[in-house]
Amino acid sequence: MRILVYKLHLILGALAAVPVLAWAVSGFLYALPNTIEGGVIENIDASRVAVSPAAAMASANELAGRQLPTTALTLLMKDGRPQYQAIGGLGAESIFIDAETGTAAFSKPPSLKTRFFREAHFYFFAGKWQVTLLLIFSAITALSALSGIYLNVVYWTKRMRGRGREIQA
């Protein structure tokens, strides 16, 4: 039984290592400034903000030609200008609204490099299978961890029993 669990643990570990490695590397690169687009962090210059959040949302709706189900409106500095980013209702895309002028524009498509990191880190490449794929990888990783725990318990139990015999002798 132990040999079977050991082989299973090796196979599961190898299967779990690939997606975990992709996730870890892409997350590490996300954490480094300037690795992907938008990596520069600037302080917001509040004195330059002339457009209210409500007016920014109205500009986004006007650009889209309909009432958007905006789920987040973020104020940030982008390219040296204060801008609102309206997210929601457009999938992965967003609308940027200049916080000084109120001019709205759709977000530009990400570069190939940025797209790669997003795809790898958030499993966007899987489309509608994203959640299913994440659940499968989670199950494989959990089984690998459980088989590793089992093997450790068996190993340490045998080792402790062997020491008990040495002490009695």
C-alpha positions as CSV (number, residue, x, y, z in Angstrom):
1,M,0.0,0.0,0.0
2,R,2.8,2.4,0.9
3,I,4.5,1.9,-2.5
4,L,1.3,2.6,-4.3
5,V,0.7,5.8,-2.2
6,Y,4.4,6.8,-2.8
7,K,4.0,6.5,-6.6
8,L,0.6,8.3,-6.5
9,H,2.2,11.1,-4.5
10,L,5.0,11.5,-7.0
11,I,2.5,11.6,-10.0
12,L,0.2,14.0,-8.2
13,G,3.1,16.2,-7.1
14,A,4.3,16.5,-10.7
15,L,0.8,17.3,-12.0
16,A,0.3,19.9,-9.2
17,A,3.7,21.5,-9.7
18,V,3.1,22.8,-13.3
19,P,0.1,25.1,-12.6
20,V,1.4,26.1,-9.2
21,L,4.7,27.1,-10.8
22,A,2.9,29.2,-13.5
23,W,0.8,30.9,-10.9
24,A,3.8,31.6,-8.6
25,V,6.0,33.0,-11.4
26,S,3.3,35.2,-12.9
27,G,2.4,36.5,-9.4
28,F,6.0,37.2,-8.6
29,L,6.4,39.2,-11.9
30,Y,3.1,41.1,-11.1
31,A,4.6,42.2,-7.8
32,L,7.7,43.7,-9.5
33,P,7.0,47.3,-10.7
34,N,7.3,48.0,-14.4
35,T,7.3,44.3,-15.3
36,I,3.9,44.6,-16.9
37,E,1.9,47.6,-18.2
38,G,0.7,50.0,-15.5
39,G,3.4,49.0,-13.1
40,V,4.2,52.6,-12.2
41,I,2.5,53.7,-9.0
42,E,1.9,57.4,-8.6
43,N,0.3,59.5,-5.8
44,I,-3.0,61.0,-6.8
45,D,-2.9,64.8,-7.2
46,A,-6.3,65.6,-5.6
47,S,-6.1,69.2,-6.6
48,R,-6.4,68.2,-10.3
49,V,-9.6,66.2,-9.8
50,A,-12.4,68.3,-11.2
51,V,-14.9,65.6,-12.2
52,S,-17.2,63.9,-9.5
53,P,-17.6,60.1,-9.4
54,A,-21.2,60.5,-10.6
55,A,-20.2,62.6,-13.5
56,A,-17.5,60.1,-14.4
57,M,-20.0,57.3,-14.4
58,A,-22.3,59.4,-16.6
59,S,-19.4,59.9,-19.1
60,A,-18.8,56.1,-19.1
61,N,-22.5,55.4,-19.8
62,E,-22.5,58.0,-22.6
63,L,-19.4,56.4,-24.2
64,A,-21.0,52.9,-24.0
65,G,-24.3,54.2,-25.3
66,R,-26.2,52.5,-22.4
67,Q,-26.5,52.3,-18.6
68,L,-23.5,50.2,-17.5
69,P,-23.7,48.0,-14.4
70,T,-20.5,49.5,-12.9
71,T,-19.2,47.5,-10.0
72,A,-16.1,49.5,-9.3
73,L,-15.0,53.1,-9.9
74,T,-11.4,53.7,-9.0
75,L,-9.5,57.0,-9.0
76,L,-5.8,56.5,-10.0
77,M,-3.0,58.3,-11.7
78,K,-2.3,57.0,-15.2
79,D,0.2,58.6,-17.5
80,G,0.6,61.5,-15.1
81,R,-3.1,62.4,-15.1
82,P,-5.8,61.6,-12.6
83,Q,-8.3,59.2,-14.1
84,Y,-11.3,57.2,-13.0
85,Q,-11.4,53.6,-14.1
86,A,-15.0,52.2,-14.4
87,I,-15.2,48.4,-14.2
88,G,-18.1,46.1,-14.7
89,G,-20.6,45.3,-17.4
90,L,-17.8,45.1,-20.0
91,G,-16.2,41.9,-18.9
92,A,-12.4,42.2,-18.7
93,E,-12.4,45.7,-20.4
94,S,-12.9,49.0,-18.6
95,I,-13.4,52.6,-19.3
96,F,-11.0,55.4,-18.3
97,I,-12.5,58.8,-17.5
98,D,-10.1,61.8,-17.3
99,A,-10.8,63.3,-13.8
100,E,-9.8,66.8,-15.1
101,T,-11.8,66.9,-18.3
102,G,-14.4,64.2,-18.0
103,T,-13.4,62.7,-21.4
104,A,-14.1,58.9,-21.5
105,A,-12.2,56.3,-23.5
106,F,-12.3,52.5,-23.6
107,S,-9.2,50.9,-22.2
108,K,-6.6,49.9,-24.7
109,P,-6.0,46.2,-25.3
110,P,-3.1,44.9,-23.1
111,S,0.2,44.1,-24.6
112,L,1.1,40.5,-25.4
113,K,3.4,40.4,-22.3
114,T,0.6,41.7,-20.0
115,R,-1.9,39.4,-21.5
116,F,0.4,36.4,-20.9
117,F,0.8,37.2,-17.2
118,R,-2.9,37.7,-16.7
119,E,-3.7,34.5,-18.6
120,A,-1.2,32.5,-16.5
121,H,-2.0,34.1,-13.2
122,F,-5.8,34.1,-13.3
123,Y,-6.3,31.1,-15.7
124,F,-8.2,33.4,-18.1
125,F,-7.0,31.1,-21.0
126,A,-9.5,28.5,-19.7
127,G,-12.5,30.6,-20.6
128,K,-15.7,29.0,-19.2
129,W,-13.6,26.1,-17.8
130,Q,-11.6,28.4,-15.5
131,V,-13.5,27.4,-12.3
132,T,-13.5,23.8,-13.2
133,L,-9.8,23.8,-14.0
134,L,-9.0,25.6,-10.7
135,L,-11.1,23.0,-8.8
136,I,-9.3,20.1,-10.5
137,F,-5.9,21.6,-9.8
138,S,-6.9,22.2,-6.2
139,A,-8.1,18.6,-5.8
140,I,-4.8,17.3,-7.3
141,T,-2.8,19.5,-4.9
142,A,-4.9,18.4,-1.9
143,L,-4.5,14.8,-2.8
144,S,-0.7,15.2,-3.2
145,A,-0.5,16.9,0.2
146,L,-2.7,14.2,1.9
147,S,-0.6,11.4,0.4
148,G,2.6,13.2,1.6
149,I,1.1,13.5,5.1
150,Y,0.3,9.8,5.0
151,L,3.8,8.8,3.9
152,N,5.3,11.0,6.7
153,V,3.0,9.4,9.3
154,V,4.0,5.9,8.2
155,Y,7.7,6.8,8.1
156,W,7.8,8.4,11.5
157,T,5.6,5.7,13.1
158,K,8.0,3.0,11.9
159,R,11.0,5.1,12.9
160,M,9.6,5.6,16.5
161,R,8.7,1.9,16.8
162,G,12.3,1.0,15.8
163,R,13.7,3.4,18.5
164,G,11.5,1.8,21.1
165,R,12.9,-1.6,20.3
166,E,16.5,-0.2,20.5
167,I,15.8,1.4,23.9
168,Q,14.3,-1.9,25.3
169,A,17.3,-4.0,24.1
